Amino acid sequence: MNLPGNDALSLILQRLRLKAEVYVHADFCGTWAVDTSGSRKVPFHLVERGKSWLHMPEEAPRLLTAGDLVIFPHDHAHQLCNQESLPAQVVYNQIPEPDPALPMTTLACGSFEFASQSLWPLLDSLPKVIVLDLTDTHRLGQTHSLMQLMISELQQGHAGSKAVVDQLSAALFVHVLRSQIEQGFAQGVLAALFDPQIGQALSLIHQQPAQDWSVERLAREIGMSRSVFSERFRDLAGKTPMRYLAEWRMREASDLLSSTDDSIAQIAEACGYNSEVAFRKAFRSVTGQTPGAVRKQSRL
């Protein structure tokens, strides 16, 4: 599936400064368990070799085998271990001494992180756990190739390999989002980003938040009637175009408050408000905070 012409998803990811890293690539044998939840990031694990059992609260244990990539978009509690029942006594995240006589599992563990994750509903469009079978090269061939390149970099350890792996991990996140769209699992804003026409409207909002947008003007720009556009936008994104515009402007404003020394009046103008009073009122309505409070928190 092709992205919309203006690639709304790339604009989102650039704006949110997606960071990714692989922090463990190791062999596990004997009794072992891994738990990377609670980091307020988006953990992921690749079973490169062998097998592992995935444990999640109120879920039946799930067997993962070589080629399975598991991602937790909401940092859901989870453990990976060597057996179907969680071991009673085990030191989590400890890499055991290798023992050729024992079955071996090779894991690559990492995480994705958004600079403004708490303000962006993109992850809300995803399920609590995603498992991709990368051995299905017909459907996930490119993702499989990407992971193979990552593994090669990890194994060879050449100069600059960490930087390469971190960049490849960011690309991996885009592949994960694509897989959810292609399988029909995505909803909300993510589904809207991939819609040919609504994605164009989102790109206009993302690129030009200060414009005097209205439902009529956005609909006209993408060649839809006002009523059809408004209904389709709400059905996909779960909110009206004007509500989405207001929330996006406030995310822009929050970023400027945190990363610049621009005055409140300057930020108000950059986000499409002619009046500082109107901006302050809108900011508090959308975020529940004042601009001053957000700026103060960013300086702590």
CORKAHU-V350038 format. One record per pair of residues at least 12 apart in sequence whose C-alpha atoms are under 6 Angstrom apart, sorted by the first residue. I is the first residue (numbers start at 0). J is the second residue. D is the distance in Angstrom with one decimal. If there is no record, write none. Layout:
# CORKAHU-V350038
i/j/d
I/J/D
I/J/D
This chain:
# CORKAHU-V350038
i/j/d
2/193/5.8
3/195/5.0
3/198/5.9
7/192/5.9
7/198/6.0
7/202/4.9
15/113/5.8
15/114/5.6
16/114/5.7
17/112/5.8
17/113/4.9
18/111/5.8
18/112/5.1
19/110/5.6
19/111/4.4
19/165/5.4
19/168/5.6
19/169/5.4
20/109/5.4
20/110/5.7
20/165/4.5
21/108/5.7
21/109/3.9
22/109/5.4
23/107/5.6
23/108/5.0
24/106/5.7
24/107/4.3
25/105/5.6
25/106/5.7
26/104/5.6
26/105/4.3
27/103/5.7
27/104/5.1
28/102/5.9
28/103/4.9
31/80/5.6
31/81/6.0
32/79/5.5
32/80/4.1
32/91/5.1
33/78/5.6
33/79/5.1
33/91/5.3
33/92/4.7
34/78/4.7
36/74/5.6
36/76/5.4
40/112/5.1
41/71/5.6
41/72/5.2
41/74/5.3
41/110/5.2
41/111/4.9
42/70/6.0
42/71/5.6
42/109/5.8
42/110/4.2
43/69/5.5
43/70/4.3
43/108/5.8
43/109/5.4
43/110/5.6
44/68/5.8
44/69/5.4
44/107/5.6
44/108/4.5
45/67/5.9
45/68/4.4
45/106/5.6
45/107/5.1
46/65/5.0
46/66/5.7
46/67/5.5
46/106/4.9
47/65/5.2
47/66/5.7
47/105/5.3
47/106/5.7
48/65/4.7
48/104/5.3
48/105/4.9
49/65/5.5
49/103/6.0
49/104/4.4
50/63/5.6
50/64/4.3
50/104/5.9
51/63/5.1
51/80/5.7
51/81/5.3
52/79/5.5
52/80/5.4
52/82/5.9
52/83/5.8
53/78/6.0
53/79/4.7
54/77/5.6
54/78/5.1
55/77/4.7
66/132/5.8
66/133/5.0
66/134/5.5
67/131/5.7
67/132/4.7
67/133/5.9
68/130/5.6
68/131/5.1
69/129/5.5
69/130/4.4
70/128/5.7
70/129/5.1
71/127/5.8
71/128/4.7
72/122/6.0
72/127/5.9
73/127/5.9
124/185/5.9
124/186/5.1
124/187/5.3
124/189/6.0
149/164/5.5
187/235/5.4
187/236/4.4
187/237/5.8
188/236/4.5
191/235/5.2
191/236/5.6
208/270/5.9
209/269/5.8
209/270/4.6
209/271/3.6
248/270/5.5
256/294/5.2
257/294/5.5
257/297/5.2
